[in-house]
Amino acid sequence: MVSADAAQADTYLPASARCVVLVGMMGAGKTTVGRELAKRLGWRFTDSDHEITARTGVSIPVIFDVEGETGFRRRESSVIDELSQETGLVLATGGGVVLAPENRSALKSRCTVVYLDVAPAVLWERTRHDRNRPLLQVENPKARIEALYRERDPLYREVAHMVVAGGRGSAKSMVRKIEKALQHPCEN
């Protein structure tokens, strides 16, 4: 794994990479960055959470209410298995995608995975008014974000081929860093 700010001669793009996947916490900017990256690469963009809601016809909170987190994660794994086999795709994932070992394996072996690493304080500012985040519907959502970050950060790093620090700078500047690293992996 390398930083987009300081990539070394290590080749971090798997030979089989056909898609770029953005992972990171809720509120990290995966969808915003993903849309812009897809546009710049001339690739298709999709968001795994949006794909799940399109297929089920209901929102993520409704899926959590009816099927629980386990049911949602099962649906998520099915979508990830399918989408990670596509070519010319930029995929923004849900924050918990890395919890399932089969998701981590599929993403790392089939795609180039970029971790958008954003500090919990910034994530809290971005998500604190969003009522469509089932995991934050708790007594202390700020503490929940911090706990989720501690739990998930090592998993994001495990699956990532590249880490991009987020929270400072624009989405477009993050996209430029990612695009440069993808096009010239040994020069960054």
N, C-alpha and C positions, 0 to 999 in steps of 0.2 A: 504494500500500500504506500502511496506517496501523496504528498500535498500538492495541490495544483499550483501553489506558490513556489514550490521548490522540488519539482520532480527530478529524479536522477536518471541515470542510464538504464535502470531497471525497466524492463518492458512490463507494464502492468495491464495492458490490454490483452485479454485472452484471445488466442487465435480464432476461437469460435464466436467471438463477440459480433453480434448482429444488431444489438439494440443497446441503448443507454438507459440505465435505471437510476432514478434519484431516490435515495433513502434518507431518512432523518425524522426528527420529532415532528409532531403536529405543530403547524405554524412556522416551520423552517423555511417555507417558500418553494417547496418542491413543485407545486402546480404552476406557479408564476414563472419560475426558472425553466421548468420543463417546456412550457408553451413557447417561450422565447428561443430556447435551444433547438427545439424541433423546427421552428421557422427558419432559423439560421442554417441548420443542416439540410433543410429540405425534406425532413422526415415527418412521419405522422406522430401525433401526440395523443396519449390517453392517460387517464388517471385511474388507478385500479379501484378506488372508492367509487368514482363516478360510474365505472363499468359495472360494479356490483349493484348500484342503485338502478341503473338502466335495465339490468337483467331481472331484478326482483320487482321493480316497480314501486319500491318503498325506500324510505330514507334509512341511513345507517342507524340512527337512534331507534327506529321501529324494529330493525333487524335485531339490535341488542335487546330490546324489550321482549320480543317474541322468542328469539332463539338463544339469547345470551351471547357473551363474548365467544364462547366455544363455537356456536353456530356461525357467527360472523367469520371467525378465523378459518373455518372449514371452507366457506364460500371464497374467502380471500385466497386461500391456497390453490383452489381450483382455477381461479382467474389468473393468478401468477404463473401457474404451470403452463397455461395456454398462451398468455401474452409474452412470456419470456422466450417463446420459440419463434416469435415474429422477427422479421427483418425490417430495418429502416424505421424503427420505433423508438421514441423517447417515452418512457413510462415513469410517471410519478406514483409512488406507492403510499399506502397508509403507514402511519408511524409504527404500528406494531407488526409490520410484515416480517421483520427479522426474528420474531419470537419462535417461529416454526423452523426447525432444522431443514425441512424439505424446501422451504422458500429460500433460505440462505444458499443452499446447495444449487438450486435451479438458477437463481440470479447470478451467483458468482461464476458458474461454469458456462452460462449461455450469453451473458451480457457484460457490458462495462458498467460497474456500479460506482456511483458517485454519492458520497455521504455529505450532505449539507449540514455542517455542524454549527448549531446556533445555541448560545448560552441560555440556560433556563430562564433568566430574568427577561431576556428579549422574547422568548417564547410566551411567557406569561403576559407580557404587554400585548402581544399579537393575538392571543386567544382568550383573554379574560372576559370578553363580552359575547363570545360565541357559544350559543346554547345548543349547537349541533355537534358537540364533542361529548359523547357518552361517558368517556373515562374522566371527564372533568366535572361531572355532575355529582360532586362530593362536597363535604363540609369545608375542606381546605384545598381548593383546586391548585393553588400555587405550590403547596407542599407536594401535591400529587404530581405536578409537572417535574419537580426536582427529583422525586423518587423514580418516575418513569425514565428520566434522563440517566440517572445512575445505573438503572437496570439495563437500558437499551444501548447506551453509548458503546460498551465493549462489543456488542453484537453488530452494530453498524460498522465499527472499525474492522471487525472480523470479515465481513462480507465485501467491504469497499476496496476498489482498486485505486480510488482517489478520494481525498478528503478536501473539501472546500469550506473554509471558515466563512460563516454567514453572519448576518446581523449588522455588519458594517459594510457600507457601500450598497450600490443598487443591484437589483436583479440582473440588469444588463451587464454590469461589471463581473458578476459571478459567471454569467453565460460566456463572456469572453475568455475568462480563465479556463473554464471547462473546455470550450471549443479549441483553444490553443493547445491544451494538454492532449486532447484527442487527436489533433492533426500532427502534432510534433512532440510525441511523448518523451523524447530524449533531450529536448532543448529547453524545457521549462525549468 
